[in-house]
């Protein structure tokens, strides 16, 4: 016989199944009788020894066969019993797990031993959390003594079971009502005795009972109470006959204002008037109340309020029927629903968008990017070894750190970037409108630098953090929001495997390229601070006289390790990071100072041409800075020439004209660089207040043998002179190019045929030598 955990018996009808000694004794008795009796009987019947021996063999085989059949019967019966026991245990396990009530095994001391899933749902704790507690710890203090008293009676055998209604403290801190049934299980097969507790959630019923009691009390004192439930009474035609305090609060009409007026005039919006009138007539005619419903009604001030409205029809003897409406203000409930909806889209700890919201907004961003052919970067950032912080300091410390990290990340990101918390210590960023893949690495690097420091908590504790980041790009890597997120996640694990505190792209090539550009960007920032940037000056020579009349200021980077670095390597990085503004303003200031120094050396009035980037051109304050620079250096504005490309002017034509006019008012010269490579038009040139057209080197290279380039150069010179512009040819490297340009009337040239860009002192020496030579020729 076996006992199940609930105390029921698993019966076995065989005596020897639970008394093995009885079976052994029975088998021994049978064996002794068989051997002794069969030998005696065989000795009486058979006298021939040979025949006797043969019969003895037959007798042995018969005994073996009999015992085999007996063993088969015993094993079959045992197997059947084991299968029955397994089925019963499986049935018990399923009943325990799938029961719609909470079931728990509790030790005599009150320790939770085992609970089913429903029990965990009711109380809010996991099984592991419950096993660390006793039922006394989560029982309401007012119910505990009554519970313990009945438990003591169960323990001492005074009663076999008991039930009661009691309150448990939910994991979230509130108490809920439950109906409890307890029975004691005592069976040596299961070790120490324990209790089976059956718990049913009746909190909703208790809430209903409480509301009914409250409603009853309110109805007992309707005239004096500030009821939370609006109650109105109406005649069959809709005339108001009763209006309680709650109706005044919800709808704004006092009782004196409401009574005597028609329902349609008070709280029914005009759009509902016809439907309400029909419903009232139907209710009066049929004697059946209008079904309860959620309605949006109107207050005195015209605003709307959502209520749950129930209706009752009262038929008094010899009187027309009266209608009563019971309205419950759902304003707070609607707020709660909005909060629930908010939590469905935002992370409760950090108030950042959650994964669902992030994916939704990323899909919308992809649609925009497809229309405008833009790049989107998805960056996943994960705090390194954050689990160790939770394990070492507790989740409260981890939560505070996550809140601080989310606030700092939000502060360092661009306003257009979307930061979200995917879960745990994992954050995601959606960066729209990036121009180059490396821009995503810069954003990621800024985030990593933000996190890589010592964080101070509210209790004074200091924790050092670092993080890793993974980057995927639309449309370079993936095309869907989910795939982009997966790609960034794969890149994140790549970054972690490479040592952490770094970022990685979804593809290795972009990762290496981005790291090289970021390293160069870091070195460039150092170069600016340590004044490693220098200006070289390429002479500009008048074709008619051969005299140096000016110079184009060209920036170089004098790196202590690599030596001289050309602008083609670092200017694109400066433009994409915004450093170009600082560099460009420095070039203007340095050029003006150098022009004054050359004047002091007796070089005369040399004009200096400075290239202005399209990024500088779009930045406000350029005109004011140049004006301040001219004033502070004393450099003559007419000697400063700003050179801009056609593309810079074409991207913002309307703003370009305004800015050029402001610059022109300062007295400086304006030049358009690389003329002929853009989409120039006469109307366009006519609108711009320019002084110089600079012919692009690509038209000069094959002069004069290339007929088409020669004709283009002739046309540009004629056009420029017609519009009153000076023409400068750049990239002149041969005598024949010089002679052809002189022949067609080009004004000024520059290029290696005369001189390469030179440092300021070498340029000064060259100018002095040029003056001596040209003056000698002219004399």
Secondary structure, 3 states (H helix, E strand, C coil): CEECCCCCEECCCCHHHCCHHHHHHHHHHHHHHHHHHHHHHHHHHCCCHHHHHHHHHHHHHHHHHHHHHHHHHHHHHHHHHHHHHHHHHHHHHHHHHHCCCEEEEEECCCEEEEECHHHHHHHCCCHHHHHCCEHHHHECHHHHHHHHHHHHHHHHCCCCEEEEEEEEECCCCCEEEEEEEEEEECCHHHCCCEEEEEEEECHHHHHHHHHHHHHHHHHHCCCCCCCCEEEEEECCCCEEEEECHHHHHHHCCCHHHHCCCEHHHHCCCHHHHHHHHHHHHHHHHHCCCCCCEEEEEECCCCCEEEEEEEEEEECCCCCCCEEEEEEEECHHHHHHHHHHHHHHHECCCCCCECHHHHHHHHHHHHHHHHHHCCEEEEEEEEECCHHHHHHHHCHHHHHHHHHHHHHHHHHHCCCCCEEEEEECCEEEEEEEEECCHHHHHHHHHHHHHHHCEEEECCCCCEEEECEEEEEEEECCCCCCHHHHHHHHHHHHHHHHHCCCCCEEECCHHHHHHHHHHHHHHHHHHHHHHCCCEEEEEEEEEECCCCCEEEEEEEEEEEECCCEEECHHHHHHHHHHHCHHHHHHHHHHHHHHHHHHHHHHCCCCCCEEEEECCHHHHCCCCHHHHHHHHHHHHCCCHHHEEEEEEHHHHHHCHHHHHHHHHHHHHCCCEEEEEEECCCCCCHHHHHHCCCCEEEECHHHHCCCCCCHHHHHHHHHHHHHHHHCCCEEEEECCCCHHHHHHHHHCCCCEEECCCCCCCECHHHHHHHHHHHHHHHHHHHC
